Amino acid sequence: MAPVIEITGLTKTYKSGLQALKPIDLTIGKGEIFALLGPNGAGKTTLISITCGIVTPTAGTVTADGHDIQKDYRAARSKIGLVPQELTTDAFETVLATVSFSRGLFGRAPNPAFIEQLLRDLSLWDKRNDKLRTLSGGMKRRVMIAKALSHEPDILFLDEPTAGVDVELRRDMWNLVRGLRDKGVTIILTTHYIEEAEEMADRVGVILKGELILVEQTATLMKKLGKKTLTLNLQEPLAAVPPELAEWSPTLKAEGNELEYVFDSNLEKTGVPSLLRRLSDLGIAFKDLHTSQSSLEDIFVSLVHKDRAGDRTGAAA
Ligand SMILES: Nc1ncnc2c1ncn2[C@@H]1O[C@H](COP(=O)(O)OP(=O)(O)OP(=O)(O)O)[C@@H](O)[C@H]1O
């Protein structure tokens, strides 16, 4: 896949002295959907803002379709559409005027047919003559997306596109993203919602405290880090986990009717057969059993927890 975004040795230290980004190296291929996952304050917006030329990096370079975002800002920026987290709209303009104007800002010739289709795709056509200040939050967000796409960019950044939006808009947004990908647009989205990354992204990057701690194909990540949970529906409820099972550290659920054991499915010895043998030795019978794969959500939460656990001795964040 030809690279479309190349980030090399990128760092950012704000004037306050806060290092928001540790050296970041990342290449994103043409037509990829890349999800940047991380908790609040991890540095996602900083990374996006630098890549879009809004924030100046402390060190390092970013190129968009071969254009350096600093040295060749105009050319680089014309390739990029950005849907920012915050809704910044010109309150007294109409939907149609503001979206058409955005296109012009990037030096693109007017194309009413394109703008009409864009507004239709975003269910905004009926609102085209409404002033932005009269629109609901969800509608304003749709306008932000239309503005970002108005100049037909090859690369689209979505900064927390579905934070606080309703189910309908989220579904529309995902459909739109898929449609854009099919047209060869590269999409980089930041999110707290892991299911969004899991469902949408080809690759996922996890960022924690300014550090890109991993970048993986979504499927590989799930396989590599995915833990499985074995649930046994017991014949008779247990009041407590028998000490003979301590080495598996299982937990009791459903008022003692279920025994849960979390294991690493990639290990040669998962501990499952030995656990079942031990249960049989102890005369603990079960009616049914099933296993489930951890979601990306579980993986992410465990990564964040691990990070926080290592943090306890440090200063407050
Ligand atoms: N202009 C600024 N000046 C100083 N510090 C800043 C500035 N902008 C962001 N920061 C700090 O840099 C760190 C990274 O912030 P950033 O907004 O990039 O995180 P984020 O991952 O996007 O978080 P969120 O999910 O809350 O948007 C935070 O500690 C934030 O307080």
The ligand as an SDF file (V2000), in Angstrom:
LIG
                    3D

 31 33  0  0  0  0  0  0  0  0999 V2000
   -2.4380   24.2990   23.7960 N   0  0  0  0  0  0  0  0  0  0  0  0
   -2.0230   23.5170   24.7800 C   0  0  0  0  0  0  0  0  0  0  0  0
   -1.1700   23.9860   25.7260 N   0  0  0  0  0  0  0  0  0  0  0  0
   -0.7100   23.1990   26.7190 C   0  0  0  0  0  0  0  0  0  0  0  0
   -1.0540   21.9000   26.8650 N   0  0  0  0  0  0  0  0  0  0  0  0
   -1.9120   21.3790   25.9840 C   0  0  0  0  0  0  0  0  0  0  0  0
   -2.4200   22.1500   24.8830 C   0  0  0  0  0  0  0  0  0  0  0  0
   -3.2450   21.3510   24.1540 N   0  0  0  0  0  0  0  0  0  0  0  0
   -3.2260   20.1470   24.7580 C   0  0  0  0  0  0  0  0  0  0  0  0
   -2.4220   20.1630   25.8590 N   0  0  0  0  0  0  0  0  0  0  0  0
   -2.1390   19.0210   26.7420 C   0  0  0  0  0  0  0  0  0  0  0  0
   -1.5030   18.0170   25.9770 O   0  0  0  0  0  0  0  0  0  0  0  0
   -1.9590   16.7170   26.3790 C   0  0  0  0  0  0  0  0  0  0  0  0
   -2.5310   15.9960   25.1880 C   0  0  0  0  0  0  0  0  0  0  0  0
   -3.7580   16.6310   24.8190 O   0  0  0  0  0  0  0  0  0  0  0  0
   -4.6150   16.1900   23.5590 P   0  0  0  0  0  0  0  0  0  0  0  0
   -5.7630   17.1290   23.4440 O   0  0  0  0  0  0  0  0  0  0  0  0
   -3.7380   16.0210   22.4040 O   0  0  0  0  0  0  0  0  0  0  0  0
   -5.1420   14.7710   24.0440 O   0  0  0  0  0  0  0  0  0  0  0  0
   -6.2960   13.8660   23.4590 P   0  0  0  0  0  0  0  0  0  0  0  0
   -5.7690   12.4850   23.4510 O   0  0  0  0  0  0  0  0  0  0  0  0
   -6.7940   14.4160   22.1940 O   0  0  0  0  0  0  0  0  0  0  0  0
   -7.4160   13.9950   24.5670 O   0  0  0  0  0  0  0  0  0  0  0  0
   -9.0090   14.0850   24.3780 P   0  0  0  0  0  0  0  0  0  0  0  0
   -9.4550   12.7040   24.1090 O   0  0  0  0  0  0  0  0  0  0  0  0
   -9.4460   14.5810   25.7140 O   0  0  0  0  0  0  0  0  0  0  0  0
   -9.2660   15.0450   23.2870 O   0  0  0  0  0  0  0  0  0  0  0  0
   -2.9680   16.9430   27.5070 C   0  0  0  0  0  0  0  0  0  0  0  0
   -2.2840   16.7810   28.7310 O   0  0  0  0  0  0  0  0  0  0  0  0
   -3.4040   18.3700   27.2980 C   0  0  0  0  0  0  0  0  0  0  0  0
   -3.7670   18.9580   28.5380 O   0  0  0  0  0  0  0  0  0  0  0  0
  1  2  1  0
  2  3  1  0
  2  7  2  0
  3  4  2  0
  4  5  1  0
  5  6  2  0
  6  7  1  0
  6 10  1  0
  7  8  1  0
  8  9  2  0
  9 10  1  0
 10 11  1  0
 11 12  1  0
 11 30  1  0
 12 13  1  0
 13 14  1  0
 13 28  1  0
 14 15  1  0
 15 16  1  0
 16 17  2  0
 16 18  1  0
 16 19  1  0
 19 20  1  0
 20 21  2  0
 20 22  1  0
 20 23  1  0
 23 24  1  0
 24 25  2  0
 24 26  1  0
 24 27  1  0
 28 29  1  0
 28 30  1  0
 30 31  1  0
M  END
$$$$
